[in-house]
Amino acid sequence: MLKFIPTILGSLFLLLSFTSFFLSLWIFIPAPTVALMTLSVGMPEISPWLLLVNLGLAIALLLFAILFGFRWTIWLSLLLITAAFVMAMTPLMQFQRVQNNADRAMHAVVENHQVPEIVQAQWRSSPFVLSDAFGGIAKRAIRTRSGITFGTPDGVDLKLNVYQPEKVGNYPAIVVIHGGAWQRGNANQDAAFNQYMAAQGYVVWAITYRHAPKYHFPAQIDDVRSALAFIRQHAVEYETDLTRMAIMGRSAGSQLAMLAAYQASPIQFRAVVGYYGPVNLTAGYYEVPTPDPIESRSTLKAFLGGTPEEFPALYEQASPLLLAKPQLPPSLLIYGGRDHVVQSQYGRALGTALREQGNQAVFIEIPWADHVFDAVFSGVSNQLALYYTERFLGWALRSPG
């Protein structure tokens, strides 16, 4: 029996090495279906873990080789591990260049020297903290109120959550709108981010809206405006300073956030943050990415009730890009370079259009990131996004004046 141990262990190492290689491949391979997006989204974000696993496997393989000799399974395993290690290194190898680009984009707009030092002291010290990648981003005490009804359009009970700093006060606020292809999701999403920002000294209002395909646009933006009216009415009760407000969304929520910020609204926003949001829905219908994991045309038809040929005006009304005009609030736009749901070219086009109209806009592209990269809150991409988001919001909402 003992003579089979090297063969068994060699086969096990080969299986583990192939698994690591397979997982690391998803740092480069776009997901062809929604079901596989967990891999294409998650693997770049946990690449430090992949590096650690690959390093551990390499050491174990070398020890095995010293004890039992270099068998073909060991050579093949080492080859797979080396390739996996190189792939897992890619996000970190690109990180400094991306950070430099983001710094330049931010410095063109944001003047953080205007932000009180006591606020800056709470910010993350670096765009990437290795210990956070392994241990998670620390949580601090806050107050949370959940399940607050702000409207019942067509009998649909719409609820929001409020995240508040631990101490009673009067705070700047962020309205957060979830994603979900306009068809799913609720105010409970993105809780880690909302809790983090509340601990930073913001009141965070997480809102929701009616879903497609039962409810077509503009029902969703109508619900957002209803939530904003509710916030305005109850601002004092929830310690919200209406003169220092930002709105933020992800994916479909980003599109709604930009519509709310760039048009007449119950609240005058001082900033808007959009993560990987669709901004030109007509182009999104005709210029389908390859692969197309969410079936973009079906998603847009479910949202708007039909094709651009059938409802050209609705597609235009739902496109934030067409709302670019002077005197809009500053915008921070963050997109993933590997995103095959909402391609980064659209965020870049919006940033350009806003600046051409004399507005302040920061566009940051994270080349290794896929759609919903921030689902891994302590991941490589979200650490970068969080670093710049808190600085952008600090400048927009907490600078004097």
N, C-alpha and C positions, 0 to 999 in steps of 0.2 A: 504493500500500500504506500509506503514511504517513497518508493521510487517514482510514483505518479505525482507527488506534490509539486515538483518543478513544472511539470506539464500543466497541471491544474492552475497553479499561480500564474504561469505565463499566459494562459488563455484568459484568466481574469484580468490581468494587466492590459491585455489587448482589447478586451471589452471596455474597460474603463477609459483607455486612451481613445478608442473610437468614439465613445460617448462624449468625451471632452471636445474632440475634434468636431463632431456633429453640432454640438451646442455653440461652439465658437464660430462656426460657419455663418450663423444667423446674425452675426455682427455685420455681415455684408449682404446676405440674401434677403430681399424684400419678401414679405409674407404674401402668398397668393390668395389666402382666405383669411377671414376674421379669426377663425379658430387657431391659425398659426401665428397670429400677431403677438400672442404672448411671448413667443420665442424671439421674433424680430424686434419687438419693443424691449424685452427684458434683458437679452444677452449683452448688448452694449452697456446697459446700466449696471450690471453686476460683473463687468469685466475684471475689476480687482479681485473678486472671488474666483473667477476663472483662472486668473494668473496664479493665485495662491494654490488652487487645486492642481494646476499643471506643474507648478514647481514641486509640490509634494509628490506627485506621481513620478516626476523625473528622478527625484532623489531615491524613491523606493525602487524604481527600475534599475538604477545604477547599483544599489545595494544587492538586488536580486542577481544582477549580472556578475558581481564579484563573488557571490556565493555559489551560483550554479552555471556561470558561463553565459556568453552572449548567444542566445538562441535566435532563430529568425523572428519569433514572436516579440522578443525584446527589441530587436532592430526596428521592426515595423512600429512597435509601440512608441519608441523614442522618436521616430519620424513624425508620427501623428501628434505626439505631445509637443514637439518643436513647432510644428505648423500651428497648432492650437494656441500655443503661447504667443507666437508672433501676431496672430489675429486678435487675441485678447489684449495685446499691447496697443493696438491701433488707436482707440479713443484717447489713451493717455499720451501717446506720441503726438497726436494732433492737438492736444489740449492747449498748449502754450500759444500756438498760432491763433486758435479760436479766441482765447482770452485776449490776445493783443488786438484782434479785430474788434471784439466787443468793447474793449477799453476805448479804442478810438471812436467808435460810434457813440458811446456814452458821453465821452468828454466833449463831443461836439454839441451836446445838448445839456447835459446835467452838470450842475455846479454844486458838488456835495460840500464844499467848504461853507455853504450857506446853512447847512443843516446843523442844529445844535450838537455839540460833542456828546452830550448824554444820550442822544438818539443814535449817533454813529457807533457808540460803544457797544450797542446791542447787536450790531450787524455781524454777519459772518466774517471771519478774519481773512478768508481765502475763498476763491471760486471752487476749490476742491480740497476737502479735508479727508485724508485717507482713513482716519479712525472712524469718521462718520459713515464712510462707505461700508465698514464692517460692523460697527456698533449701532448705527442709526443716529439720526439727529435728535438731540435731547429735547424733551418736552418740558414745559413749565406750566405752572398753575394758571388757569383762566376760569371764566364763568361761561356757561353754555345754556342757552334756552332753545329748546327744539320743538318742532311741530306747531309753529304759530301760523294760524290760518290768515292769509292776507286777501283771499278772494275765492269766490265759487262760481266762475263763469260757466254757463251751461251745466250747472250742477257738479262741476269738477272741483273738488276741494284742493286748493293750492296752498302749500305750506312752505314756510321758510324757517331757517335756523339763524340764531344770533350768537356769535362768539365775542366775548368781551374780555378786556384785561382784568386781572385779578382785583385790582383796586378800583373803587368807584371814582369816576371822574367825567371829563368831557373830552372825547377823543375824535381824531380823524377817522374816517370810515372807508371801507372797501365793500362794494357790492360784487359778489362772485356768482357767475352763472355757469352751471355745469354743461358738459357736452353730452354726446350720445346720439349723434346723427339726427337730432330733433325728434327722435322716436322713443327715447328711453332716458332714465336718469332721474335724480331727485336732489333735494337740498342736502342730503347726507353725504354726497360725494365730496371728494377733496378735503375731507375733514382734517387731515394732517397739516395741509397748508393753512387752512383757516385757523386752526389752533395755534400754529406757529406765528401767524401775523397778529392774532389777538394778543399773544404774549409779547409781541413787539410794540404794543401800544396802539392798536387799531380796533375799532369795532368792525367785525366782519359779518355782513349780511349775506347768507347763502340762500339764493332764491331758485324757484323752478318755474315751469310753464307747461301748458298743455302740449301733448305729443301728437306728432304726425303718425300714421296717415289719417287718423280720425279727424284731426284738426289741422287744417292747412294754414300756411302763412297768409295773413298777418296775425293770426291768433297768438303766436308765440311772442311777438314783440308787443302786442297789446297786453299780454300777461306781465311782461317785464315792466311795462309802464305802470301797470296796476301795483306791482310790488314797490316800485319807486314812489308812487303816491302814498302807499302805506308807510314806507320808511320816513317820508317827509312828515307825515302826520304824527308818527310815534318817535321822532328823533330824540326829543327830550327824555322820554321814558327809557330809552335805550342808550343814553349818554352819547349821542351822535352829533358831531359838529357838522351841520349841513354846508358850511362854507369850505370844508376840507374833505371832499369826497372824490373817490376814484371808482371806476367800474372795471371789472376784469372777467374774462371768460376764456374757456378752453373749447377749441373745435367749434361745434355748433353754437356753444355759449359765447365764444369769442365773436362770432358773426352778430349775434344779438347784442352783445355789449357795445360793439362798434356802432351798430344802428342807433342804439340808445344815446351814445355819447356824441355822435355826429349830427343829431337832429334835435328838434325841440323836445324837451324832457321835463318831468316834474322836478328834477334835480339838475343843477348846473355842475357838471363834473370838472375837476381840475386835472384829471389824467385818465387814460384808458390803457389797459394792458391786455394784449391778445396773444394767447398761445395757439399756434397752428390753426388759425381760423380761416374758413373760406371767405373770400372777399369779392370774387367775381363769379357769380353762380352760372351765368350764361357760358363763360369760358370753361368753367368746371364741368358743364354738361357735355360740351363738344370735345374738349381736350382731356379725355379720360386717361389716367395713368396706366402704365403696364408694369406689374400686375395691378389689378383694381380690386382690392380685397373687400370693399364694402359695396361694390356694384354702384358706382357713383350716380349713374343715370337713374337707376331705380330709387336711390335715396333722395335725389333731388325731385323726382316726380312725386314721391310720397309727401315731401315737404311742401311743394308748391302746387300740387294738384295736376300736373301735366308737364309737357315739354316747353322749351323756350318758344317754339312756333305757336303753341296754343296760348301761352300766357307770357308774352314778352315783357309786358309792363311789370308783372309780379317779379320776374327774375331781376329786372333792373332795380325795383324797390328794395329787394332783398340783398343787394350787392353793395357793401360798404365802400368799395373802390370808387363807385360813381358818386359818392357823397363828399369826396375830397374838395374842400373849399377853404378860403382863408379863415383864420381865427377859430380853429378847432382845438380841443385840448391836446396837450402832448401825448404821444402814443409810443408805447413800447411793444414791439412785435417780435416774438420768438418762435422760430420754426425749426424743424428737423430736416436735415439735408437728405435723409433716406425716407422721408414721409411719402407714401404712395396713397394716402387718403386725401390730404391737402398738401399739394406740392409747395415747396418753399418759394418758388418763383412768384407766387401770388402775394405772399407777404412782402417780398422785395418790391414788387410793383406798387403795392399800397404805400410803402414807406417813401418811395420816389414821388408818387403822386401827392402825398401830403407835404413833402418838403418843397415841391414845385409851387405849391399854393402858399408857401411862407410859414408852414406849421413846423413844429418840433416833432421829429419822429426818429426813433432808434430801431433799427432792424438788426437782429442777431440770428445768425444761422448756425446750428450745431450739426456739423456734417455727418456724424455717425448716428444721430438720433432719428428715431422713427416717430410716428404719431403717438400721442399720449405718453411721451417719454417720462413725464413727471409722475406717472402712476407708481414708479419706484422712487419714493420720496427722497431716499438717501442716495439715489443713483448718481452716476457721473453727470448726466445731463441736467437733472433737476438741481443738483448743487450749484452748477453754473448759472442756471436760470434764476434760482432763488437769490443768489448773490447780487445779480443785477436788478432783479425785480425789487428787492427791498431798498436798494439805493435809489432807484428811479422813483418809487413811491415816497421815500423819505424826502427826496428833493421836491417832488410835486406837492406833497401834503404837509410837510413839517418844516419847510424853510420859512423864515420870517417874511411877513407881508402877504 
